[in-house]
Structures are given as C-alpha cells and as structure tokens.
Amino acid sequence: MARTRLISPFPKQFTDRQWGRYVKQGRDMVEEDTSIQFRLGDLTLKMIKPKGRGINQGVFRVLDRFADEIGSNVNTLVNYRHVAMAWPPDQRVVGVPWKVHAAFDALPDRFEVIRHPPEGKERWTENLALSRAGRLPNQPLTKEEKLDRVRTLMREDESASKAVEEMIRRPDVAQRVMSSPSNQRILYRAHHEQREQAAAARFAAAHERDEVEVEEVRQLRRREPAVDYQRASSEVLELIGSGTAFLVDLQRMIPGLHVAEFTEREVRAVLDNHRRIRAALDWCDSALSTGDKSMDEELARILSEGDEQP
C-alpha cells in the first residue's frame, strides 16, 4: 500500500516530522497487536483442526480452559479463531489492523474489498470497514449511524419500553416528541387500542367460566355484567376503561406514596389537579344524565387552569 508524506494537522503542536514519527510508532504498535491476535487465532486452529466455519464440538470447552491458563478470555480466543479461519495467512494484508479484517470476515469478496479503501481514503478504519460490511460502527458519529444503533438496541420490546421510559423522564425530550402531531396520533391510537384490548380481555375473562377458577371470576358469574361488552360502542368501552385505569393506578400508587417528602407546592399541585378531575367527572356525569355536553364559563376556567403557583 503506497504511503504518502504525512502533514501535521496540528502545526502549532507538532511539526510534520514529529507527527510522522508518532504516527509511525502508533502504526507499528497496531501492527504488532494485529500480529499477536492472528497468531493466537492460528494457535487455536493448530490445537484443534477446524471443521467448517462454525465452532466445532468440544472447541469451546478446550478454549475455555486454555484461556484460564494464559490469562485471557474464552470469547476473545473464539473471536480470534473465527477471524483467523476467515483470513488464511496468504490473504492477510500487512498494515491493515486486525479489527478491519474482523469487520470484513463475513464478506464473500473480502479478499478484494480489503485491498481497496474508500475513495479519498488512504486506508481502512474500523468504522469504515463496519459500515462497508453493513454492520453498526462501534462509535457512531453521524446522525444516521446513531439512529441505526438505537434502532438495533430497541428491537426487543422490553428494551424499547425501558428506553422510552428513560427518554420521557427528560422533559425537554418528551416535549419535543409530543410536539409532533403524528406522534400524538400514534400515542393516542396505541392508548385507545390498549384500552379496547383491556376491555376485551376483561370480557373474555368474565365469560371463561369453565376454564378460570379464580375467586374474582367466580364472583363475576353470580351477577349480571353492567355492560354487554359485545354490543357496547367503543365510546362506552373507552369511558369505562379510562375510569377503571385511573382507579387501578390510584390503588397501586397511594399505598406507596412518600407523602412526607412532598413539598407544599407539590401537594397543592396534586390537589389542584384533582379538583380539575372532579370538575371533569361532574361534566361527564351531567352529559350522560341530561345529554347536554356544553361547557359553561366556570367549568372552562377550571379545566384550563395550570398548576397553582406559590
């Protein structure tokens, strides 16, 4: 690989000669490290002859013991073995780090690709190699690389839900997310579907009399359901589901409240919020009883109030 004369990118700190000397020393160390990694991989192949690209039966057990003996990690040795198997000695490129070889280990045309760095680049870096191989960079720098890393980490539902919980704890992030009308529609739709599913589940549980034996369901059998969930409109189910969810949340939260730690302002804020909730419930009860869904000025004022200020 042709080498060009190095020019110091920090002329006030290093002359071209100084910069070139440091770069050469660093490259020599990386080359030495690469040599050791390949030599360890080759040694494991010598200890146990490979049969195909996978981990042969018994290899892990041997390498686990071997790793303990030499003060290494078995997964590290397995990785060295895998890369050494993918890169026969006559195909390894001098001056290219082991991590670049590792990034290309699954490419069918890796022997050709590694010899041609991207246009405008003198050599491959680990992140460039990972990107060329269609894998996530270890240190995402661009916006798209960072988003790709997040998408990968959030593929599992449990991890995704935990990540969202962490994000919405940041008011600035939550505000930016909820300022998007499309996000508002997505969250509303998800919440609405969740309530409908919860209502359907309650209906199913109440009518699985021959399969469910818990005491709560047995009690449900003895009385007529308040609503025919099969025929009730989605609005009825939504109203009942919303109220039920609120009651369940309060029953869960109240016993564990650390009231002594609340400030006076926080207590006033909660009580003021409950006042607005009671007003909204009265409005709903009135609408259900009379059919009049109008809102008077006093009610509008109460519902539009913010938290009480000190």
Secondary structure as GFF3:
##gff-version 3
##sequence-region A 1 310
A	DSSP	alpha_helix	16	47	.	.	.	ID=ss1
A	DSSP	alpha_helix	59	70	.	.	.	ID=ss2
A	DSSP	alpha_helix	74	86	.	.	.	ID=ss3
A	DSSP	three_ten_helix	89	91	.	.	.	ID=ss4
A	DSSP	alpha_helix	98	103	.	.	.	ID=ss5
A	DSSP	alpha_helix	110	113	.	.	.	ID=ss6
A	DSSP	alpha_helix	126	132	.	.	.	ID=ss7
A	DSSP	alpha_helix	143	153	.	.	.	ID=ss8
A	DSSP	alpha_helix	157	168	.	.	.	ID=ss9
A	DSSP	alpha_helix	171	178	.	.	.	ID=ss10
A	DSSP	alpha_helix	181	207	.	.	.	ID=ss11
A	DSSP	alpha_helix	215	221	.	.	.	ID=ss12
A	DSSP	alpha_helix	234	253	.	.	.	ID=ss13
A	DSSP	three_ten_helix	254	256	.	.	.	ID=ss14
A	DSSP	three_ten_helix	259	261	.	.	.	ID=ss15
A	DSSP	alpha_helix	264	290	.	.	.	ID=ss16
A	DSSP	alpha_helix	297	304	.	.	.	ID=ss17
###
